């Protein structure tokens, strides 16, 4: 797919000619937006687990104000986050590979440049 993309890039960007900057800027902004969205989608399970643990420690801090709940919960938060990451690692890689393949297909198909 990568070699085919390199070969097709000469059809999209002919040798010796400047590419249209408007189309290139649009494609670049689209890929930057998609990369941030992909990063958030990959990190979402760990973010949700961290948020739930912080909410629970906040409730504990309200119920028992004499203890430092946030300091006591910190090792638990680290452990639960690592366990969550261990359980979802294979899913993350499969999801990332599918997104990478679809973005390469879109980039080198000519659809991104209006061709």
Secondary structure, DSSP 8 states (H G I E B T S, - for coil): -HHHHHHHHHHHS-TTS---HHHHHHHHHHHHHHHHHHHHHHHHHHHHHHHHHHHHHHHHHHH-TTS-HHHHHHHHHHHHHHHHHHHHHHHHHHHHHHHHHHHHHHHHHSGGGT-
